[in-house]
Amino acid sequence: MDIISLLPQFGNLIWTLVAFVVALSVIVAIHEYGHYIVGRWSGIHADVFSLGFGPVLFKRTDRRGTVWQVAALPFGGYVKFRGDANAASAPDGAAVKDMTAEEKRSTMAGAPLWARTATVAAGPVFNFVLAIALFTAVGMTRGVAVEPLTVGDMRALPQETALQEGDVLLEIGGLPVPTMDQAGAFDDLLEALPEQPALDYTVDRDGERRVVEGPWLMPPVVTQLAPQSAAISAGLQAGDVITAVDGAPVFAFSQLKDKVEAGEGAPLALTVWRDGETLDMTLEPRRVDEPQPDGGFETNWRIGIVGGMAFQPATTTPGFGQALWGGVTGTYEIMRGSISGLWHMVTGAISSCNMSGPIGIAEVSGQMASQGAMNFVYFIGVLSAAVGLLNLFPIPVLDGGHLVFYAYEAVTGRPPSEKALRVLMTAGLVLILSLMVFALTNDIFCP
């Protein structure tokens, strides 16, 4: 065995694990801090705040008597409040029985219903706040396209172009350029353009109207790769330009898309231009269940690349309100898509392989981190929104299960019996473990 040849794979594995642990630790820390800080504000004392499980690597006790610790297994965390029997906040009846009234008030079981409800709900809410904050930060960093459409940095392409940074696009192929918020109008423009590798661009350059030659507006350039895609498996990279498919030249992203879909999963031989060199690659498109605007899903053959214009549009920093609204709507869309996807998996409308377990999530973490800091930050936001939503499911052991118990208490005036709680918590734990095993099986056996 050639040990040297295994070093790149070992390095990728380490990178994947580091990215996964960082993403998960941030999300868990924020989630548990939500429980902790709202509990503290509500008069509930936290005995332990743990990031991770298992043997304790580091700990310290603050002036309020809370032990802050980091444990060896970084795959979760918990806050153990006073009077809890375990990390799942099951009440310790024996311990609470001997407490004074004042001490009982500082326990989770002895706190008023409103305080318990706020403390439990705070974990998922903090996850949603984190997602909104990260999406807002990404939006402000990436910016929004300047109006009218203006050339920013030029992409490296195999063909020559006379376009320059700062050119304001007026017409392409004799057709007026719509504003960027007219998505449908841009699609109409692409449909109407003559199908040829080079186009005439009418631009405003330093106040002077000029006609210059440039490449097709949307060339087959790779701007981003979808995680767990055929493109990543084949070795495609951001910045690659696909110049031919099965020997047939392509100059438009739409041509590449048509060939992928027409092949219905058959292997494709790609000719790729990368930094002045020509490479040959072969990949097999994969079936992908894609969400639709109406809430449904459509299954298509995809290789997993995101395209873009022949240049990067010039951008400007959006106002905070605009970026914040983008963060809110982005978080909502993640939640809506997650619920829709789960429902369609349960009903059999889409493949259950869309559910990933820890291996799949770790793989996506590494692949997103490899594509840049902003992509990784965005992924953490997506995962945070999904974790917050998952914790609201009405399953005992999860936060949503506790909220259901509190709703029962609010209606009946008394909490469920300890025996009922034990049975329900056990059932919830079995269900969660079963889902974890199912997702792990998907990671191993799904294509």
C-alpha positions in Angstrom: 0.0 0.0 0.0 1.2 3.5 -0.9 0.9 5.5 2.3 1.8 8.7 0.5 -1.2 8.4 -1.8 -3.6 8.2 1.2 -2.4 11.5 2.7 -4.8 13.7 0.6 -7.7 11.5 1.6 -6.7 11.7 5.2 -6.4 15.4 5.0 -9.9 15.7 3.5 -11.3 13.6 6.3 -9.7 15.8 9.0 -11.0 18.9 7.2 -14.5 17.4 7.1 -14.4 16.5 10.7 -13.1 19.9 11.8 -15.8 21.7 9.7 -18.5 19.4 11.1 -17.4 19.9 14.7 -17.2 23.7 14.3 -20.6 23.9 12.7 -22.3 21.7 15.2 -20.6 23.3 18.2 -21.7 26.8 17.1 -25.3 25.6 16.7 -25.4 23.6 19.9 -23.8 26.4 21.9 -26.3 29.0 20.7 -29.2 26.6 21.3 -28.2 25.7 24.8 -27.3 29.3 25.7 -30.9 30.2 24.8 -32.1 27.7 27.4 -29.6 28.9 29.9 -30.0 32.7 29.6 -33.8 32.7 29.5 -33.9 30.2 32.4 -31.6 32.5 34.4 -33.8 35.5 33.6 -36.8 33.5 34.6 -35.3 32.6 38.0 -34.3 29.0 37.1 -30.8 28.0 38.2 -28.5 26.1 35.8 -26.2 23.6 37.5 -24.3 22.6 34.4 -23.8 24.0 30.9 -22.0 21.4 28.8 -20.7 21.6 25.3 -20.4 17.9 24.3 -20.9 14.7 26.2 -18.7 12.1 27.9 -15.5 12.7 29.8 -15.0 16.3 30.8 -11.9 18.0 29.2 -12.3 21.4 30.8 -14.6 23.0 33.4 -15.0 26.0 35.6 -17.6 27.3 38.0 -18.9 30.8 37.7 -20.0 33.1 40.6 -23.6 31.9 40.2 -22.6 28.3 40.8 -23.0 27.1 37.2 -20.4 24.6 36.0 -19.3 25.5 32.4 -17.6 22.5 30.8 -16.4 21.1 27.5 -16.6 17.3 27.1 -14.8 14.9 24.8 -17.7 14.0 22.4 -18.5 17.2 20.5 -21.8 15.9 19.1 -24.3 17.9 21.2 -24.6 19.6 24.5 -27.1 20.3 27.3 -28.0 22.5 30.2 -28.8 20.7 33.5 -31.1 22.8 35.6 -31.4 22.5 39.4 -33.8 19.7 40.2 -33.3 17.8 36.9 -32.6 14.1 37.1 -30.7 14.2 33.7 -29.8 16.2 30.7 -33.3 15.8 29.2 -34.7 17.8 32.1 -36.7 15.0 33.6 -37.6 16.0 37.2 -35.8 14.5 40.1 -38.7 14.1 42.5 -36.5 12.9 45.5 -34.2 15.9 45.2 -37.0 18.5 44.9 -39.0 17.0 47.8 -36.4 18.1 50.4 -36.0 21.6 49.1 -37.4 24.8 50.6 -40.1 26.7 48.7 -37.5 29.2 47.6 -35.2 26.5 46.3 -38.0 24.8 44.5 -38.7 28.0 42.7 -35.2 27.9 41.2 -35.7 24.5 39.7 -37.2 23.7 36.4 -40.0 21.5 37.9 -40.9 24.1 40.6 -40.8 27.2 38.4 -44.1 28.8 37.1 -45.5 27.4 33.8 -44.6 30.6 31.9 -40.9 30.4 33.1 -40.6 26.7 32.0 -42.3 27.4 28.7 -40.0 30.4 27.9 -36.9 28.5 28.9 -37.7 25.5 26.8 -38.8 27.5 23.7 -35.7 29.7 23.9 -33.4 27.0 22.5 -35.1 26.7 19.1 -35.8 30.5 19.0 -32.1 31.2 19.5 -31.4 28.8 16.6 -33.7 30.8 14.4 -32.1 34.1 15.5 -28.7 32.7 14.7 -29.9 31.7 11.2 -31.4 35.1 10.6 -28.2 36.8 11.8 -25.9 34.7 9.6 -28.1 35.1 6.5 -28.2 38.8 7.1 -24.4 38.9 7.5 -23.9 36.9 4.3 -26.3 39.2 2.4 -24.5 42.3 3.5 -21.1 40.8 2.7 -22.0 39.5 -0.7 -24.1 42.6 -1.6 -26.8 43.1 -4.2 -26.3 43.8 -7.9 -26.0 47.5 -8.9 -28.8 48.8 -11.1 -28.5 49.1 -14.0 -26.5 45.9 -14.5 -22.8 46.7 -14.4 -19.8 44.6 -15.1 -17.7 43.9 -11.9 -14.8 41.4 -11.9 -14.4 39.5 -15.2 -14.4 35.7 -14.9 -11.5 33.7 -16.4 -12.9 32.3 -19.6 -11.3 30.4 -22.6 -12.6 33.0 -25.1 -11.5 36.6 -25.5 -13.8 39.5 -24.4 -13.8 43.2 -24.9 -16.0 43.8 -21.8 -14.4 45.7 -19.0 -15.0 46.3 -15.4 -17.4 49.2 -14.9 -19.2 48.8 -18.2 -22.9 49.5 -17.8 -24.9 47.1 -20.0 -27.6 48.7 -22.1 -28.2 46.1 -24.8 -27.1 42.5 -25.5 -27.5 41.2 -29.0 -29.6 44.3 -29.8 -32.1 43.5 -27.0 -32.5 45.9 -24.0 -31.2 44.7 -20.6 -33.9 44.4 -18.0 -33.4 45.3 -14.3 -32.1 42.6 -12.0 -35.4 42.3 -10.1 -37.1 41.2 -13.3 -36.3 37.5 -13.1 -38.8 36.5 -15.7 -37.6 39.3 -18.0 -34.0 37.9 -17.8 -35.3 34.5 -18.7 -37.0 36.0 -21.7 -33.8 37.8 -22.7 -31.8 34.5 -22.7 -34.5 32.8 -24.8 -34.5 35.6 -27.3 -30.7 36.0 -27.7 -29.2 34.5 -30.9 -27.5 31.2 -30.1 -23.9 32.0 -30.9 -20.7 31.9 -28.8 -20.0 35.7 -29.1 -22.5 38.5 -28.7 -22.5 42.3 -29.3 -22.9 44.2 -26.0 -23.9 47.8 -26.1 -22.4 49.4 -23.0 -22.0 52.8 -21.4 -18.2 53.1 -20.7 -17.2 56.3 -19.0 -20.2 58.1 -20.3 -19.6 57.0 -23.9 -21.9 54.5 -25.7 -20.0 51.6 -27.3 -20.6 48.3 -28.9 -18.1 45.6 -27.9 -17.9 41.8 -28.3 -18.3 39.5 -25.4 -19.1 35.8 -24.7 -22.6 34.3 -24.2 -24.2 36.0 -21.2 -24.5 32.7 -19.2 -21.6 30.5 -20.2 -21.1 26.9 -18.7 -18.9 28.2 -15.9 -18.9 26.7 -12.5 -19.5 29.3 -9.8 -20.5 26.9 -7.0 -20.8 23.2 -6.5 -23.7 21.5 -4.7 -22.6 19.3 -1.8 -22.7 15.5 -2.3 -23.0 16.0 -6.1 -21.6 14.2 -9.1 -19.6 17.4 -9.9 -17.7 17.2 -6.6 -17.1 13.4 -7.0 -15.7 14.0 -10.5 -13.3 16.7 -9.2 -14.9 19.8 -10.8 -13.9 23.1 -9.1 -15.3 26.6 -8.9 -14.0 28.6 -11.9 -14.0 25.6 -14.2 -15.6 26.2 -17.7 -17.2 23.2 -19.5 -16.4 23.6 -23.2 -17.8 20.3 -24.5 -20.1 17.4 -23.6 -19.4 14.0 -25.2 -17.3 15.8 -27.8 -20.0 18.3 -28.7 -18.9 22.0 -28.0 -21.1 24.0 -25.6 -21.0 27.7 -25.0 -24.2 28.3 -23.0 -25.1 26.9 -19.5 -28.5 26.0 -21.0 -26.9 23.8 -23.5 -25.1 21.9 -20.7 -28.3 21.6 -18.8 -30.2 20.2 -21.8 -27.5 17.6 -22.4 -27.5 16.5 -18.8 -31.3 16.1 -18.7 -31.4 14.4 -22.1 -28.9 11.8 -21.0 -31.2 10.5 -18.2 -28.3 9.5 -16.0 -25.9 8.2 -18.7 -22.2 8.9 -18.0 -21.1 12.2 -19.6 -17.6 12.9 -21.0 -16.8 16.6 -20.2 -14.1 18.7 -21.6 -13.1 21.3 -18.9 -11.1 24.5 -19.2 -9.2 25.3 -16.0 -6.7 28.2 -15.8 -5.6 27.8 -19.4 -5.4 24.0 -19.3 -7.9 21.5 -20.9 -9.0 18.5 -18.8 -11.1 15.5 -19.5 -13.6 14.2 -16.9 -16.4 11.7 -16.8 -19.3 11.9 -14.4 -22.7 10.3 -14.0 -25.6 12.7 -13.3 -27.8 12.0 -10.3 -31.5 12.2 -9.7 -32.3 15.2 -7.5 -35.6 16.1 -5.9 -35.9 19.8 -6.4 -38.4 22.0 -4.4 -40.8 24.0 -6.5 -42.5 27.4 -5.8 -45.9 25.7 -5.2 -44.4 23.6 -2.4 -44.1 20.4 -4.4 -41.0 18.7 -5.7 -39.7 17.8 -9.2 -37.2 15.1 -9.9 -34.5 15.9 -12.4 -31.1 14.7 -13.5 -28.4 17.1 -12.2 -24.6 17.1 -12.0 -24.6 19.7 -9.2 -23.1 22.9 -10.4 -24.4 26.5 -10.1 -23.7 28.7 -13.1 -23.4 32.5 -13.5 -22.8 35.3 -15.9 -19.7 35.7 -17.9 -18.7 38.4 -15.3 -19.5 39.0 -11.7 -22.0 41.9 -11.5 -20.9 44.9 -9.6 -22.5 45.0 -6.2 -23.4 47.4 -3.5 -24.0 46.8 0.2 -27.7 46.6 0.9 -29.3 48.5 3.8 -29.5 46.7 7.1 -33.3 46.5 6.9 -33.2 44.9 3.4 -30.5 42.4 4.5 -32.4 41.6 7.7 -35.6 40.9 5.7 -33.6 38.6 3.5 -32.4 36.8 6.6 -35.9 36.4 7.9 -37.3 35.2 4.6 -34.4 32.9 4.1 -34.9 31.3 7.5 -38.6 30.9 6.7 -37.9 29.2 3.4 -35.5 26.7 5.1 -38.3 25.8 7.6 -41.0 25.6 4.9 -38.8 23.5 2.7 -37.8 21.2 5.5 -41.5 20.5 6.5 -42.5 20.1 2.8 -39.6 17.7 2.2 -40.3 15.6 5.3 -44.0 15.4 4.3 -43.2 14.3 0.7 -40.8 11.7 2.1 -43.4 10.3 4.4 -46.0 10.1 1.6 -43.5 8.5 -0.8 -43.5 11.4 -3.2 -39.8 11.8 -3.1 -37.0 9.5 -2.0 -36.3 8.9 1.7 -32.6 9.3 0.7 -33.1 13.0 1.1 -32.8 12.5 4.8 -29.1 12.7 5.8 -27.5 11.5 9.0 -24.3 12.6 10.8 -22.0 11.2 8.1 -23.9 13.1 5.4 -24.0 16.3 7.4 -20.3 16.0 8.1 -19.6 15.5 4.4 -21.6 18.6 3.5 -19.9 20.6 6.2 -16.5 19.9 4.7 -17.6 20.5 1.2 -19.2 23.9 2.0 -16.2 24.9 4.1 -13.9 24.1 1.1 -15.9 26.5 -1.1 -15.2 29.5 1.1 -16.0 31.2 4.4 -19.3 32.7 3.2 -20.6 29.4 1.9 -19.7 27.7 5.2 -21.3 30.5 7.3 -24.5 30.2 5.1 -24.5 26.4 5.7 -24.3 26.9 9.4 -27.4 29.2 9.1 -29.2 26.5 7.2 -28.3 23.8 9.7 -29.3 26.1 12.6 -32.7 26.8 11.2 -33.2 23.0 10.6 -32.1 22.1 14.1 -34.4 24.7 15.6 -37.3 23.3 13.6 -36.5 19.7 14.5 -36.4 20.6 18.2 -40.0 22.0 18.0 -41.4 18.7 16.8 -43.9 17.4 19.4 -41.7 14.4 20.3 -40.9 13.7 24.0 -37.2 14.3 24.8 -37.2 17.2 22.3 -38.1 20.7 23.3 -41.4 20.4 21.3 -42.3 17.4 23.5 -41.8 19.5 26.7 -43.9 22.3 25.2 -46.7 19.8 24.6 -46.5 18.7 28.2 -46.7 22.3 29.3 -49.7 22.9 27.0 -51.4 19.9 28.7 -50.7 21.4 32.1 -52.1 24.8 31.0 -55.3 23.1 29.9 -55.8 20.6 32.8 -54.2 22.6 35.6 -51.8 19.8 36.4 -48.7 18.2 34.8 -48.7 14.7 33.4 -47.9 12.1 36.1 -44.3 10.9 36.6 -45.2 7.5 35.3 -46.7 8.9 32.1 -43.7 11.1 31.6 -41.3 8.2 32.0 -43.3 6.2 29.4 -43.6 9.1 26.9 -39.9 10.0 27.3 -38.8 6.5 26.7 -41.1 6.3 23.6 -39.7 9.6 22.4 -36.1 8.4 22.9 -36.8 5.2 21.0 -38.3 7.2 18.1 -35.4 9.6 18.0 -32.8 6.8 18.0 -34.7 5.0 15.3 -34.7 8.1 13.1 -31.0 8.4 13.7 -30.3 4.8 12.7 -32.5 5.3 9.6 -30.6 8.5 8.6 -27.2 6.8 9.3 -28.4 3.9 7.0 -29.1 6.4 4.3 -25.6 7.9 4.7 -24.1 4.4 4.1 -26.4 2.9 1.4 -28.0 5.8 -0.5 -26.2 6.7 -3.8 
